[in-house]
Amino acid sequence: MCGIVGFITNSQFEVFSHALPTAVASLAHRGPDDAGVFTDAAAAVGLGHRRLSILDITPSGHQPMSSDDGTVQIVYNGEIYNFAALRADLESAGRHFKSRSDTEVVLKAYLEWGYDCLNRFNGMFALAIWDGRCRELLLARDRVGIKPLYYYLSGENLIFASELKAILAFDGVSGRINPDALPLYLHYQYIPAPHTIYRSMFKLLPGHCLRYASGDVHITSWNALSEIRRETSASDGSNLNMSDASGRSLSRVLDGLQDVLIQTVSTQMVSDAPIGALLSGGVDSSLITALMQHESASPVRTFSIGFQDAGYDEAPWAACIARYLGTRHTELYVRQKDALAVIPALPMVYDEPFADASALASVLVHRLAGSQVKVALSGDGGDEQFCGYTRYWATRKMMQWRRYLPHALRKGIYAVLSQAPPDAVAHIYRLLHPALPKAAQTVNFPEKWQKLLAQMDAADIQALYRASVCVWDRTSVQRLTGRFPQSGRFERCFSTAGWPVMSALLRVDQQTYLPDAMLVKVDRASMASALEVRVPFLDNRVAAFASRLPESWLYKDGQGKYILRKLLSRYLPDSLFDRPKAGFAVPVSKWLRGELRPMLLDYLSYDRLKREGIFNPAVVSAAVSDHLSGRVNHPHRLWALMMWELWRDAWL
């Protein structure tokens, strides 16, 4: 993987071209193998690149890369998995190649087909192409948003980069805070696109391109797959000859899914650098690892980390799966002090406030894998494609309950249950857990319990979804900051009238939570260790297959990812993976009451917050007191505030 940065300007060429090498150097972690710059004073344009050599590791893959006549330049971050087929088509059209890199395929695809080349790519990418023939700069981002692309726009100055820190390296770029971003961050624990924490800086949306010429900016969707929807009629299943009642049909569908995943995994294993797999022990990563081992002539390298806290440790399961599959497994048990030592580095890894606490574990596992391989396949995207989150079926169940429980009765039940001490509720749940149906079995119950309580007072599916994913609810955000979180894009994602509940929620997650939170977490954590992570579940072929599956093949018998579980059982005994979903979490609640208590009390002290004048210190102090006393659990709310304060210290 790589890092890209560049600019086009009307009046700041000397200033920007002087800053370009510094901006490139700020991305060295994304590409430690090579660096390059291109500038054209007449056009007032500059491109920069840091390279992590994966395909064609020779100097012929150097970037920026130019067309044969030098009129078109490209900087590119990503992998195009169908590059070999595209290269064959281009050679048939008379194009000649000097390297074996997919970068040259992307460049010559643009020369041959223009913007239409984007719809021919199956892969992950962020790219910039300077076309000197028409004096136009093109920026484009992959269909899902696997690879990041930020841009700064002020007057007739445009700067773009893989990370915000590279944009900030340019003199004259304003680092003023976007006042609308903080409420969104507190609400969602990330800042949803197209917003960033800074004014005048934006995220290019997935599946979109930006064209800049003569001072004019045009942003459009290029993605022909962007409106793929999950069909809701009877034909939804018949397209794949599916039938819940037919074991023979299930077998055919499993064969089809297996073929698609094997094709995808095999193409994503193409690398001239060492490759491995991130194995957490869950369904998604286990299936990807099993398919890699199936396709590999030698044992696949696998990596997992463990924590001492049993409630958050899936390492033993990962080790059992690795032994069964015969992988070459590396396991690291992280000492608590080592995990906590990563916390101060998070603001520099993520550039803007990011409050998913699992980022800490993500940094550690990618650091482990990056010490031995340059490429790793992961199971990311499986939850959002195949219905893996508890909130999907919990929200559907809540929508069903709403039909029978009047609002006043729901409010009354909420009032009673919300007064129950969290520790007592958790104790009762632990006693009942063995007797509960699978749909009601979960780990990290205290957090799920609070989400459930919040959903009981929701008015519609949007409010139910917000209650299941938000950190600070909208009312609390207003009390904290004086502003409501407003995200028009989030509301537009709910244009799913007539869709089944879970299908609607999958679509929303695929367009918001997946690219803005999960893939951000993986990209920054992996690239901080110069590790390229590939995500087979987000391949075009897998996405198209998953979009045609009815809900009954995604959620069944109290479990999500029904079809994936059935497929995984062809490779592993059910006993190795048939357990409640744990997620990639860390024991934040416990840490805040223990080792992180001094940091919590320091960064969220009443006096500090009052001096800063950003948050209502009384609201924060009440949350801190409630959590430390055990009256109410606020781990993610307090973590979000701490991450803001750490980021503020690092960047402002």
Secondary structure by P-SEA (a helix, b strand, c coil): ccccccccccccaaaaaaaaaaaaaaaccccccccbbbbbccccbbbbbccccccccccccccccccccccbbbbbcccccaaaaaaaaaaaaccccccccaaaaaaaaaacccccccccccccccbbbbccccbbbbbbbcccccbbbbbbbcccbbbbccccccccccccccccccaaaaaaaaaccccccccccccccccccccbbbbbcccbbbbbbcccccccccccccccccccccccccaaaaaaaaaaaaaaaaaaaaaaaccccbbbbbccccaaaaaaaaaaaaacccbbbbbbcccccccccaaaaaaaaaaaaccbbbbbbccaaaaaaacccccccccccccccaaaaaaaaaaaaaacccbbbccccccccccccccaaaaaaaaaaaacccaaaaaaaaaaaaaccaaaaaaaaaaacccccccccccaaaaaaaaaaaacccccaaaaaaaacccccaaaaaaacccccccaaaaaaaccccccaaaaaaaaaaaccccccaaaaaaaaaaaacbbbbbccccaaaaaaaaaccccccccccccaaaaaaaaaaccccccccccccccccaaaaaaaccaaaaaaaaacaaaaaaacccaaaaaaaaaaaaaacccccaaaaaaaaaaaaaaaccc
